[in-house]
Amino acid sequence: MTHPRLPRNTRTKSVRLGYAIEEADKLELERIAAKGGVSAAVFVELMVRNLPLTAEGLPEWMPTTSNEELPINPD
């Protein structure tokens, strides 16, 4: 099943993603995109644009490491 394409010249500087991910994750991404009626590329763009970020600019679900804590020395 093909998904609606974006109109020509919609993207001003398009690039191809070249990340290696697990096949199961790629298939899941494509399945979710298809349920939304968009291509995997459009889905990734929407995901990036709408991802809730913390004050540090990281996704809310991503674990953070705090540089403000002093290391504990077990002396």
C-alpha beads as a LAMMPS data file, in Angstrom:
LAMMPS data file: protein, C-alpha beads

75 atoms
74 bonds

1 atom types
1 bond types

-500.0 500.0 xlo xhi
-500.0 500.0 ylo yhi
-500.0 500.0 zlo zhi

Masses

1 110.0

Atoms # bond

1 1 1 0.000 0.000 0.000
2 1 1 1.434 3.366 -0.970
3 1 1 0.992 6.403 1.202
4 1 1 0.210 9.915 0.063
5 1 1 3.369 11.683 -1.048
6 1 1 4.262 15.190 -0.008
7 1 1 3.779 17.778 -2.747
8 1 1 6.882 18.495 -4.839
9 1 1 9.325 21.034 -3.385
10 1 1 7.779 20.698 0.082
11 1 1 11.170 19.914 1.571
12 1 1 13.854 22.526 1.035
13 1 1 16.905 20.435 2.043
14 1 1 15.973 16.776 2.120
15 1 1 18.523 14.171 3.186
16 1 1 18.443 10.390 3.418
17 1 1 18.820 8.841 6.839
18 1 1 21.550 6.243 6.973
19 1 1 21.151 4.826 10.471
20 1 1 21.374 1.094 11.103
21 1 1 18.563 -0.075 13.385
22 1 1 17.075 -3.452 14.208
23 1 1 14.825 -4.772 11.464
24 1 1 11.964 -5.289 13.924
25 1 1 12.142 -1.616 14.948
26 1 1 12.115 -0.500 11.303
27 1 1 9.082 -2.659 10.598
28 1 1 7.329 -1.274 13.677
29 1 1 8.071 2.293 12.580
30 1 1 6.620 1.519 9.142
31 1 1 3.562 -0.161 10.695
32 1 1 2.841 2.858 12.913
33 1 1 3.341 5.248 9.995
34 1 1 0.994 3.205 7.806
35 1 1 -1.695 3.259 10.505
36 1 1 -1.370 7.052 10.475
37 1 1 -1.624 7.131 6.692
38 1 1 1.845 8.583 6.143
39 1 1 5.212 7.340 4.925
40 1 1 7.942 6.351 7.366
41 1 1 9.848 9.525 6.424
42 1 1 6.886 11.776 7.219
43 1 1 6.325 9.866 10.462
44 1 1 9.941 10.453 11.566
45 1 1 9.643 14.166 10.732
46 1 1 6.427 14.464 12.742
47 1 1 7.947 12.513 15.627
48 1 1 10.993 14.805 15.796
49 1 1 8.896 17.976 15.537
50 1 1 6.469 16.888 18.263
51 1 1 8.800 15.118 20.701
52 1 1 8.349 16.542 24.221
53 1 1 11.754 17.683 25.508
54 1 1 13.087 18.475 28.965
55 1 1 14.749 21.782 29.842
56 1 1 18.051 20.115 28.854
57 1 1 16.697 19.416 25.355
58 1 1 16.424 15.641 25.796
59 1 1 13.321 13.500 25.279
60 1 1 11.352 13.211 28.524
61 1 1 11.736 9.420 28.548
62 1 1 15.539 9.430 28.064
63 1 1 17.600 8.869 31.216
64 1 1 19.870 11.768 32.058
65 1 1 23.218 11.926 33.770
66 1 1 23.622 14.869 36.055
67 1 1 26.919 16.734 35.941
68 1 1 25.910 18.725 39.006
69 1 1 26.454 15.856 41.440
70 1 1 29.833 15.394 43.049
71 1 1 31.368 11.930 42.739
72 1 1 31.151 9.787 45.861
73 1 1 34.595 8.727 47.063
74 1 1 34.420 5.573 49.267
75 1 1 37.655 6.384 51.170

Bonds

1 1 1 2
2 1 2 3
3 1 3 4
4 1 4 5
5 1 5 6
6 1 6 7
7 1 7 8
8 1 8 9
9 1 9 10
10 1 10 11
11 1 11 12
12 1 12 13
13 1 13 14
14 1 14 15
15 1 15 16
16 1 16 17
17 1 17 18
18 1 18 19
19 1 19 20
20 1 20 21
21 1 21 22
22 1 22 23
23 1 23 24
24 1 24 25
25 1 25 26
26 1 26 27
27 1 27 28
28 1 28 29
29 1 29 30
30 1 30 31
31 1 31 32
32 1 32 33
33 1 33 34
34 1 34 35
35 1 35 36
36 1 36 37
37 1 37 38
38 1 38 39
39 1 39 40
40 1 40 41
41 1 41 42
42 1 42 43
43 1 43 44
44 1 44 45
45 1 45 46
46 1 46 47
47 1 47 48
48 1 48 49
49 1 49 50
50 1 50 51
51 1 51 52
52 1 52 53
53 1 53 54
54 1 54 55
55 1 55 56
56 1 56 57
57 1 57 58
58 1 58 59
59 1 59 60
60 1 60 61
61 1 61 62
62 1 62 63
63 1 63 64
64 1 64 65
65 1 65 66
66 1 66 67
67 1 67 68
68 1 68 69
69 1 69 70
70 1 70 71
71 1 71 72
72 1 72 73
73 1 73 74
74 1 74 75
